[in-house]
Amino acid sequence: MKIRTLLLTLCLLASTNIMFAQANKIEFEEYDLDNGLHVILHQDKSSPLAVVTITYHVGSKNERPERTGFAHFFEHLMFEGSKNISRGEYPKIVDRAGGTLNANTTWDRTYFYEILPANELELGLWLESERLLHLNVDSIGVATQKKVVTEEIKQREDNQPYMSFQREIGKRAFKVHPYRWTVLGKAEHIMAATDSDYKNFYDEFYVPNNAVLTVVGDIDFDETKKLIEKYYGSIPRGDKEIYRPNLVEPIKHQEVRDTIYDNVQLPAIFQAYHTPKAGTKDSYAVEMLATLLSGGESSRFYTQLVDKKQLAIQAQSFPLPYEDAGLALTFALPNMGVELQDLEAAMDAEIERVQNELISDKELQKLKNQFEANHVSSNANLDTRAYNLAINYLFHKDANLINTEIKEYLAVTKEDIMRVAKKYFRKDNRVVLYYLPKLQQK
């Protein structure tokens, strides 16, 4: 989120946010069913809504190199219907109940949710239990979603300018870990997979002992627990060993550079630095460093590259905090007549400034204000609260990070930011891609 404001305004906002956060600690209850399903309940009666989410600890990193894209494929297949829900009826049922629903997949997890009127809570719990116990993994649904998913790969990665960057960076940054392929996977793997391949994937990963069920909103705990036991208590625990890659990507000591000729009008630079996995002390400092570089129009990239030197029309830095590792990406589009080499040198110069000079007290305070504001806003809505509770438990086995993680950001010092800039933002620890228009290819 971009924040443009004076330091005084940020300080006042942050003070308000701190008081709000302290006065509104998110209370919740959690427990496990006998089948291993972890349940998190949070009550908020401020609006007559209930949010039901289920998060599966499966993403693209759990796939095999010759069968990529399965986790994202199941994000789609989960809407095909079940033993008790006709094909194509799932979203219609939610719509008729006055609710909304969606799903998304990353390298590390798959997330489904419904936002419903509170009196439709039982409906939401039933719908997700159907996905978990009775999903249709049949030839009709598989064939339908093969067409949908391969078309999405074409539209999102192949036909959008620059959007192949995740694929191109991933396969160069990771040589060992399965983060080397994208969440969408390869179209040829999706098409070549058999119905039994998909059925085996479902049986392995979409089981209670690999999931977190979160219910948030205008709920009664006792009644909700009864409904959860009714719809989930009898679902059998998965009996297959769940595949968790234990591969560790070696530390890099050599820069990787390449040129990608793409259907783009303007050239661009992408840089990707290897960083630590999410939840580590250094990962918080890396996030703050990325915000220092491009968090708003008073950030260093914007003020120096866009505004003052007018070398770029856009410059950004953002982390990808994977569960097992991390990447910090920087990206810039050059201004008219600016050579990519000159823009890259200016980007590197800004990083070198952080490596060699402590940031100011004013900049550090601004960063902390931004993260305090983001902490409050990320928990403002029922759906984001449900997500944060689920993810904190899934990855860190600590749902209470929803209340305490902000302390990790506020504990980051100027010295920490300088240290991680030196440790991770090294030229021999990065991938650099120049994107050029295909017309320039010789």
MARBAPA-424199 format. One line per field, with one value per residue (C-alpha): x, y, z; residue in three letters; residue number from 1. Coordinates in nm, 2 decimals, m for minus. Layout:
N
c1 <- (X ...)
c2 <- (Y ...)
c3 <- (Z ...)
aa <- (ALA ...)
i <- (NUM ...)
This chain:
442
c1 <- (0.00 0.14 0.14 0.21 0.20 0.40 0.59 0.38 0.06 0.21 0.31 m0.04 m0.19 0.05 m0.03 m0.40 m0.33 m0.13 m0.40 m0.66 m0.46 m0.39 m0.76 m0.87 m0.66 m0.80 m0.93 m0.98 m1.01 m0.84 m0.85 m0.79 m1.04 m0.95 m0.88 m0.62 m0.82 m0.71 m0.99 m0.97 m1.28 m1.30 m1.62 m1.70 m2.06 m2.01 m2.18 m2.42 m2.16 m1.97 m1.65 m1.57 m1.22 m1.02 m0.65 m0.47 m0.09 m0.02 0.11 0.32 0.63 0.46 0.44 0.67 0.90 0.72 0.37 0.36 0.05 m0.15 m0.22 m0.36 m0.55 m0.73 m0.82 m1.03 m1.14 m1.28 m1.56 m1.66 m1.90 m1.92 m2.13 m2.41 m2.35 m2.42 m2.16 m2.14 m2.38 m2.12 m2.10 m2.47 m2.56 m2.34 m2.48 m2.84 m2.76 m2.64 m2.27 m1.94 m1.66 m1.32 m0.99 m0.63 m0.30 0.06 0.38 0.30 m0.07 m0.42 m0.70 m1.08 m1.33 m1.70 m1.84 m2.20 m2.49 m2.43 m2.75 m2.60 m2.30 m2.41 m2.42 m2.06 m1.94 m2.13 m1.99 m1.63 m1.69 m1.82 m1.49 m1.29 m1.49 m1.69 m1.51 m1.58 m1.24 m1.38 m1.30 m1.56 m1.43 m1.07 m1.11 m1.30 m1.04 m0.75 m0.89 m0.95 m0.62 m0.40 m0.59 m0.51 m0.14 m0.15 m0.33 m0.15 0.21 0.24 0.02 0.07 0.38 0.65 0.44 0.67 0.91 0.82 0.89 1.21 1.34 1.23 1.42 1.74 1.72 1.64 1.83 1.73 1.41 1.07 1.02 1.19 0.86 0.56 0.23 0.05 0.30 0.35 0.06 0.21 0.22 m0.15 m0.25 m0.04 m0.16 m0.42 m0.74 m0.56 m0.27 m0.52 m0.71 m0.38 m0.29 m0.63 m0.61 m0.27 m0.31 m0.68 m0.72 m0.82 m0.47 m0.33 m0.58 m0.69 m1.05 m1.12 m1.46 m1.48 m1.77 m2.11 m2.09 m2.17 m1.88 m2.08 m2.31 m2.03 m1.83 m2.14 m2.17 m1.80 m1.82 m2.13 m1.97 m1.60 m1.58 m1.64 m1.41 m1.13 m0.77 m0.55 m0.35 m0.08 0.25 0.22 0.51 0.71 1.02 1.33 1.56 1.77 1.88 2.26 2.38 2.46 2.80 2.77 2.54 2.31 2.23 2.02 1.81 1.45 1.29 0.92 0.61 0.67 0.69 0.93 1.24 1.26 1.49 1.42 1.65 1.59 1.80 1.79 1.66 1.56 1.22 0.92 0.91 1.28 1.43 1.61 1.29 1.13 1.43 1.42 1.05 1.14 1.43 1.20 0.95 1.24 1.32 0.98 0.71 0.54 0.64 0.88 1.07 1.43 1.36 1.09 1.26 1.59 1.51 1.17 1.15 1.50 1.70 1.41 1.57 1.26 0.89 0.84 1.06 0.96 1.10 0.90 0.97 0.84 0.84 0.82 0.78 1.11 1.32 1.27 1.33 1.34 1.25 1.34 1.18 1.21 1.09 1.33 1.23 1.24 1.60 1.75 1.97 1.90 2.27 2.24 1.91 2.06 2.36 2.13 1.93 2.25 2.37 2.06 2.11 2.48 2.37 2.18 2.47 2.72 2.51 2.26 1.92 1.80 1.59 1.31 1.32 1.31 1.02 0.83 0.89 0.76 0.46 0.38 0.40 0.19 m0.08 m0.06 m0.09 m0.42 m0.56 m0.47 m0.69 m0.97 m1.20 m1.34 m1.20 m0.84 m0.86 m0.96 m0.68 m0.41 m0.52 m0.51 m0.17 0.00 m0.10 m0.03 0.32 0.43 0.20 0.12 m0.21 m0.14 0.11 m0.19 m0.15 0.23 0.41 0.40 0.65 0.90 0.88 0.91 1.22 1.41 1.69 1.88 2.17 1.95 1.85 2.21 2.31 2.05 2.13 2.49 2.42 2.15 2.14 2.48 2.54 2.67 2.34 2.10 1.94 1.93 1.70 1.68 1.34 1.36 1.11 1.12 1.19 1.54 1.63 1.89)
c2 <- (0.00 0.35 0.61 0.97 1.20 1.42 1.27 1.45 1.31 0.96 0.99 1.10 0.82 0.56 0.68 0.63 0.29 0.17 0.27 0.10 m0.22 m0.23 m0.17 m0.43 m0.73 m1.01 m1.28 m1.63 m2.00 m2.29 m2.66 m2.98 m3.24 m3.61 m3.63 m3.35 m3.06 m2.74 m2.51 m2.14 m1.94 m1.56 m1.38 m1.03 m0.92 m0.57 m0.69 m0.98 m1.17 m1.50 m1.59 m1.95 m2.03 m2.34 m2.33 m2.64 m2.67 m2.74 m2.51 m2.55 m2.64 m2.97 m3.08 m3.31 m3.15 m3.35 m3.26 m2.89 m2.67 m2.92 m2.71 m2.42 m2.68 m2.79 m2.43 m2.45 m2.81 m2.74 m2.54 m2.84 m2.98 m3.28 m3.58 m3.36 m3.04 m3.05 m2.93 m2.56 m2.50 m2.42 m2.04 m2.02 m2.16 m1.90 m1.62 m1.72 m1.71 m1.35 m1.43 m1.41 m1.66 m1.70 m1.89 m1.84 m2.04 m1.96 m2.16 m2.27 m2.30 m2.30 m2.08 m2.10 m1.87 m1.77 m1.45 m1.51 m1.37 m1.50 m1.70 m1.90 m2.02 m2.38 m2.35 m2.23 m2.51 m2.77 m2.64 m2.66 m3.01 m3.12 m3.01 m3.20 m3.52 m3.56 m3.36 m3.47 m3.56 m3.71 m3.71 m3.44 m3.19 m3.26 m3.22 m2.89 m2.74 m2.85 m2.61 m2.34 m2.36 m2.38 m2.08 m1.89 m1.98 m1.84 m1.52 m1.44 m1.54 m1.55 m1.27 m1.00 m0.78 m0.87 m1.13 m1.41 m1.26 m1.51 m1.80 m1.65 m1.54 m1.86 m2.10 m1.90 m1.82 m2.17 m2.47 m2.72 m2.61 m2.64 m2.27 m2.28 m2.32 m2.09 m2.15 m2.19 m2.46 m2.58 m2.63 m2.95 m3.10 m3.01 m3.17 m3.48 m3.57 m3.84 m3.85 m4.08 m3.84 m3.57 m3.82 m3.92 m3.56 m3.49 m3.79 m3.69 m3.32 m3.24 m3.41 m3.27 m3.32 m3.09 m2.81 m2.52 m2.43 m2.07 m1.92 m1.55 m1.32 m1.30 m1.65 m1.84 m2.06 m2.35 m2.37 m2.33 m2.61 m2.84 m2.76 m2.82 m3.16 m3.24 m3.17 m3.24 m3.48 m3.79 m3.70 m3.96 m3.85 m3.88 m4.21 m4.10 m3.94 m3.58 m3.47 m3.18 m3.09 m3.08 m2.94 m2.64 m2.40 m2.34 m2.00 m1.80 m1.65 m1.56 m1.32 m1.45 m1.22 m1.27 m1.09 m1.17 m1.06 m1.02 m0.87 m0.54 m0.18 m0.05 m0.22 m0.31 m0.43 m0.71 m0.79 m1.08 m1.12 m1.43 m1.36 m1.56 m1.73 m1.56 m1.53 m1.50 m1.19 m1.09 m1.13 m0.84 m0.62 m0.71 m0.61 m0.28 m0.23 m0.30 m0.04 0.21 0.17 0.19 0.24 0.55 0.87 0.97 0.64 0.64 0.48 0.73 1.04 0.96 0.76 0.89 1.24 1.39 1.21 1.12 0.80 0.59 0.62 0.35 0.18 m0.08 m0.32 m0.59 m0.92 m1.26 m1.43 m1.80 m2.05 m2.22 m1.93 m1.58 m1.34 m0.97 m0.82 m0.48 m0.36 m0.05 0.09 0.35 0.69 0.78 0.77 0.62 0.32 0.02 0.01 0.36 0.29 m0.03 0.17 0.42 0.14 m0.02 0.31 0.34 0.00 0.08 0.39 0.17 m0.07 0.20 0.47 0.43 0.55 0.86 0.86 1.02 0.74 0.47 0.63 0.66 0.29 0.20 0.42 0.26 m0.10 0.00 0.14 m0.17 m0.40 m0.23 m0.21 m0.58 m0.69 m0.44 m0.67 m1.01 m1.18 m1.05 m1.14 m1.49 m1.52 m1.39 m1.63 m1.92 m1.84 m1.76 m2.11 m2.29 m2.16 m2.08 m2.28 m1.95 m1.79 m1.52 m1.37 m1.17 m0.97 m0.99 m0.99 m0.61 m0.61 m0.79 m0.50 m0.24 m0.41 m0.36 m0.11 0.11 m0.13 m0.43 m0.26 m0.19 m0.54 m0.72 m0.49 m0.60 m0.96 m1.03 m0.74 m0.85 m0.86 m1.21 m1.31 m1.20 m1.26 m0.97 m0.98 m0.72 m0.72 m0.59 m0.57 m0.86 m0.62 m0.56 m0.93 m1.00)
c3 <- (0.00 m0.09 0.19 0.11 0.41 0.63 0.92 1.17 1.03 1.02 1.39 1.49 1.28 1.43 1.78 1.71 1.56 1.86 2.10 1.87 1.84 2.22 2.30 2.04 2.09 1.88 2.10 1.96 2.06 1.89 1.92 1.71 1.61 1.65 1.27 1.30 1.16 1.34 1.42 1.50 1.62 1.66 1.76 1.64 1.66 1.51 1.18 1.11 0.90 0.93 0.74 0.69 0.56 0.51 0.43 0.30 0.36 0.00 m0.28 m0.59 m0.38 m0.29 m0.66 m0.85 m1.12 m1.39 m1.27 m1.18 m1.14 m0.95 m0.64 m0.85 m1.06 m0.75 m0.66 m0.97 m0.95 m0.60 m0.76 m0.99 m0.73 m0.50 m0.42 m0.29 m0.50 m0.87 m1.11 m1.14 m0.84 m0.58 m0.64 m0.72 m0.37 m0.20 m0.42 m0.34 0.03 m0.01 0.02 m0.17 m0.21 m0.36 m0.35 m0.42 m0.43 m0.36 m0.35 0.00 0.06 m0.09 0.06 0.02 0.19 0.20 0.35 0.44 0.65 1.00 0.99 0.69 0.89 0.87 0.50 0.47 0.70 0.50 0.17 0.28 0.43 0.09 m0.07 0.19 0.19 m0.13 m0.40 m0.76 m0.90 m1.22 m1.59 m1.68 m1.41 m1.49 m1.86 m1.81 m1.57 m1.80 m2.06 m1.81 m1.64 m1.95 m2.09 m1.77 m1.80 m2.15 m2.05 m1.73 m1.81 m2.19 m2.31 m2.04 m2.07 m1.82 m1.64 m1.74 m1.48 m1.21 m1.43 m1.57 m1.23 m1.05 m1.28 m1.25 m0.88 m0.76 m0.89 m0.62 m0.44 m0.61 m0.59 m0.92 m1.10 m1.08 m0.90 m1.24 m1.35 m1.70 m1.94 m2.08 m1.73 m1.67 m2.00 m1.97 m1.62 m1.59 m1.38 m1.13 m1.10 m0.98 m0.76 m0.59 m0.53 m0.37 m0.15 m0.02 0.05 0.09 0.43 0.77 0.92 0.65 0.69 0.91 0.95 1.06 1.15 1.22 1.28 1.46 1.59 1.91 2.01 2.15 1.86 1.61 1.77 1.74 1.37 1.31 1.49 1.28 0.94 1.00 1.30 1.10 0.81 0.82 0.88 0.57 0.56 0.31 0.40 0.31 0.09 0.23 0.03 0.25 m0.02 0.08 m0.19 m0.17 m0.08 m0.40 m0.47 m0.83 m1.01 m1.28 m1.56 m1.87 m2.13 m2.20 m2.53 m2.48 m2.62 m2.44 m2.56 m2.29 m2.16 m1.79 m1.52 m1.27 m0.98 m0.74 m0.42 m0.21 0.14 0.45 0.49 0.64 1.02 1.08 1.24 0.92 0.72 0.91 0.84 0.47 0.45 0.61 0.37 0.07 0.21 0.26 m0.11 m0.26 0.00 m0.14 m0.31 m0.03 m0.06 m0.19 m0.53 m0.60 m0.48 m0.64 m0.96 m1.05 m0.92 m0.88 m1.15 m1.37 m1.48 m1.42 m1.47 m1.21 m0.95 m0.69 m0.43 m0.27 m0.08 m0.16 0.19 0.10 0.38 0.31 0.16 0.03 m0.26 m0.26 m0.60 m0.74 m1.06 m1.27 m1.60 m1.76 m1.86 m2.23 m2.36 m2.05 m2.09 m1.87 m1.76 m1.63 m1.45 m1.30 m1.17 m1.00 m0.84 m0.72 m0.58 m0.37 m0.22 m0.16 0.03 0.27 0.30 0.39 0.57 0.85 0.76 0.95 1.26 1.06 0.80 1.07 1.25 0.92 0.85 1.19 1.14 0.81 0.95 1.25 1.02 0.80 1.10 1.20 0.85 0.78 1.07 1.02 0.82 0.91 0.61 0.65 1.02 0.93 0.68 0.92 1.20 0.96 0.80 1.13 1.26 0.93 0.88 1.24 1.46 1.64 1.55 1.82 1.58 1.47 1.79 1.85 1.51 1.50 1.78 1.55 1.30 1.57 1.71 1.38 1.42 1.17 1.22 1.13 0.80 0.72 0.81 0.60 0.30 0.32 0.39 0.13 m0.13 m0.27 m0.64 m0.62 m0.45 m0.72 m1.06 m1.30 m1.60 m1.87 m2.05 m2.40 m2.69 m2.93 m3.21 m3.07 m3.08 m3.34)
aa <- (MET LYS ILE ARG THR LEU LEU LEU THR LEU CYS LEU LEU ALA SER THR ASN ILE MET PHE ALA GLN ALA ASN LYS ILE GLU PHE GLU GLU TYR ASP LEU ASP ASN GLY LEU HIS VAL ILE LEU HIS GLN ASP LYS SER SER PRO LEU ALA VAL VAL THR ILE THR TYR HIS VAL GLY SER LYS ASN GLU ARG PRO GLU ARG THR GLY PHE ALA HIS PHE PHE GLU HIS LEU MET PHE GLU GLY SER LYS ASN ILE SER ARG GLY GLU TYR PRO LYS ILE VAL ASP ARG ALA GLY GLY THR LEU ASN ALA ASN THR THR TRP ASP ARG THR TYR PHE TYR GLU ILE LEU PRO ALA ASN GLU LEU GLU LEU GLY LEU TRP LEU GLU SER GLU ARG LEU LEU HIS LEU ASN VAL ASP SER ILE GLY VAL ALA THR GLN LYS LYS VAL VAL THR GLU GLU ILE LYS GLN ARG GLU ASP ASN GLN PRO TYR MET SER PHE GLN ARG GLU ILE GLY LYS ARG ALA PHE LYS VAL HIS PRO TYR ARG TRP THR VAL LEU GLY LYS ALA GLU HIS ILE MET ALA ALA THR ASP SER ASP TYR LYS ASN PHE TYR ASP GLU PHE TYR VAL PRO ASN ASN ALA VAL LEU THR VAL VAL GLY ASP ILE ASP PHE ASP GLU THR LYS LYS LEU ILE GLU LYS TYR TYR GLY SER ILE PRO ARG GLY ASP LYS GLU ILE TYR ARG PRO ASN LEU VAL GLU PRO ILE LYS HIS GLN GLU VAL ARG ASP THR ILE TYR ASP ASN VAL GLN LEU PRO ALA ILE PHE GLN ALA TYR HIS THR PRO LYS ALA GLY THR LYS ASP SER TYR ALA VAL GLU MET LEU ALA THR LEU LEU SER GLY GLY GLU SER SER ARG PHE TYR THR GLN LEU VAL ASP LYS LYS GLN LEU ALA ILE GLN ALA GLN SER PHE PRO LEU PRO TYR GLU ASP ALA GLY LEU ALA LEU THR PHE ALA LEU PRO ASN MET GLY VAL GLU LEU GLN ASP LEU GLU ALA ALA MET ASP ALA GLU ILE GLU ARG VAL GLN ASN GLU LEU ILE SER ASP LYS GLU LEU GLN LYS LEU LYS ASN GLN PHE GLU ALA ASN HIS VAL SER SER ASN ALA ASN LEU ASP THR ARG ALA TYR ASN LEU ALA ILE ASN TYR LEU PHE HIS LYS ASP ALA ASN LEU ILE ASN THR GLU ILE LYS GLU TYR LEU ALA VAL THR LYS GLU ASP ILE MET ARG VAL ALA LYS LYS TYR PHE ARG LYS ASP ASN ARG VAL VAL LEU TYR TYR LEU PRO LYS LEU GLN GLN LYS)
i <- (1 2 3 4 5 6 7 8 9 10 11 12 13 14 15 16 17 18 19 20 21 22 23 24 25 26 27 28 29 30 31 32 33 34 35 36 37 38 39 40 41 42 43 44 45 46 47 48 49 50 51 52 53 54 55 56 57 58 59 60 61 62 63 64 65 66 67 68 69 70 71 72 73 74 75 76 77 78 79 80 81 82 83 84 85 86 87 88 89 90 91 92 93 94 95 96 97 98 99 100 101 102 103 104 105 106 107 108 109 110 111 112 113 114 115 116 117 118 119 120 121 122 123 124 125 126 127 128 129 130 131 132 133 134 135 136 137 138 139 140 141 142 143 144 145 146 147 148 149 150 151 152 153 154 155 156 157 158 159 160 161 162 163 164 165 166 167 168 169 170 171 172 173 174 175 176 177 178 179 180 181 182 183 184 185 186 187 188 189 190 191 192 193 194 195 196 197 198 199 200 201 202 203 204 205 206 207 208 209 210 211 212 213 214 215 216 217 218 219 220 221 222 223 224 225 226 227 228 229 230 231 232 233 234 235 236 237 238 239 240 241 242 243 244 245 246 247 248 249 250 251 252 253 254 255 256 257 258 259 260 261 262 263 264 265 266 267 268 269 270 271 272 273 274 275 276 277 278 279 280 281 282 283 284 285 286 287 288 289 290 291 292 293 294 295 296 297 298 299 300 301 302 303 304 305 306 307 308 309 310 311 312 313 314 315 316 317 318 319 320 321 322 323 324 325 326 327 328 329 330 331 332 333 334 335 336 337 338 339 340 341 342 343 344 345 346 347 348 349 350 351 352 353 354 355 356 357 358 359 360 361 362 363 364 365 366 367 368 369 370 371 372 373 374 375 376 377 378 379 380 381 382 383 384 385 386 387 388 389 390 391 392 393 394 395 396 397 398 399 400 401 402 403 404 405 406 407 408 409 410 411 412 413 414 415 416 417 418 419 420 421 422 423 424 425 426 427 428 429 430 431 432 433 434 435 436 437 438 439 440 441 442)
